[in-house]
Amino acid sequence: MFLEKVRDCFLIQHIQDITRKREDDKGSTLDLIFSNDETIIEDISVDTSLGKSDHGCISFYCDVEELQETNRKTIYMYEKADYDKIRQRLDVDWEKFFEADTDIEGKWTKFKEKILSAVEECVPKRIV
């Protein structure tokens, strides 16, 4: 089940060396590092164990700065919107507004642009 879940999530296991060894056995790879991008984990080293543990100390470099930039998105903070100003922007004679357009697609595009314009102007944004 564990391996199926790793495959389902398209995770990559980065540790290739033995991470746990007792005096009389050949060792095992029990400590793992997973990611969904093979390029962000670098310089992995398995050093000697700490204290009485039989697991090696793992150190690695994780380049998450690249991921943070790609995961950024802008969200609208509707709770801080100026709804009075939005009402003013949308207080139009809708029949006249749509008069020039004969097809539904044109009317939809014009309506959507009007709404998005009001939102863009009256709702503050934040990057997360």
N, C-alpha and C positions, 0 to 999 in steps of 0.2 A: 504494500500500500504506500509506503514511504517513497519508493522509487517511482511509482505511478504518479504520485503528487508532484515530485520533482520534474518529471517529464511534462505533466499537464501544465505546469507553470513556466515551462521553458527555462528552467534554472540551469546554471553551469556550476559544477563543483570544481574549485580551483586547486585544492590540495592534492598533490601527487606523491608526496613523501610519507614515510611512516611517522606517525605522530604519537604513538604509544608503544612503549617497549619495556618489558620486564627482563630481568637478568637471563632467564632461561628460554625465552621464546623469540621468534623471528620478528615480531612486531606487527602492528596493524595501523591502518589509517582510520582512526576513529573521530578525529577532530576535523571538521569540514568548514569550508567557506563557500557560500552560495551567492550568486548574483544573477541578474538577468542580462548582463552585458559582459562579455569576456574581456573587454579592453579596460575596465575600471580597476581591476585587481592586479597589482604588479609587485615584484620584488618579494615574493613569499620566501620566508626562511623558517625552518623548524630548528630551534635551538635546544639546548639541554633543559631538563625539567627543573622546576622550581621547588625547592624543599624536598618532601618525601613523595611527591607525585610521580607517577610513571608516564605522564603525558608531557610532551615537549612544549616549550613556549613557542607560539606561532607569532611571527610579526609579518606585516605586509603593508603595502601602500594602497590606499583606495582613493582613486581620483573621482570624487563626487561633484566637483565643481562643474564639470561638463554636464552631469545629469541635472543639477539644479537649474541651469540655464534653460534646458529643454523642457523642464517641467513647470516653468513659470507660466502663469496665465493671469489675465486681467478679469477681475470680477466686479460687478456693479454692486454698490452698497445701497440697495433700495430703501433701507431704513433711514437713510440720511438724504433721500431725494427731496427736491423742491417740487412737491405735487401741485402747488398752486401755479407754478410756472409751467408745468407740464399741461395742466388744464388750459392755460392761456394759449399754449402752442397748438393744442388740439381743438381749440374752439374755432372751427371753420365751418363754412357751409359745405357740407360733404357732397351734396348733389352737384354744386358748381365745381367742386374740387375734382370730381370724377367725370365731369361733363365731356371733356375732350377724348377720353378713352372709351373705346367701344368694346374691347374684349376684356374678359375677366382677368387674364394674366397681367395686362397693363394696369388695371385698377388695383390688383393685389400688390404689384411692385410699387406703385405710387403710394399706397396706404402703408406698406411696410417701411418705405423710406421716410415717410412722415413720422411714424412712431419711433423708428430708430434714431432719427435726428433729434426728437424731443428727449429721448432717453440719454443720448450722448451729451446733450447740452445740460440736462437738469439732474442727472444722477452721478454722484461722485464714484470714482473707480479706485481700485486698489490692486496692486500686483501681489499675487501669492505664489 
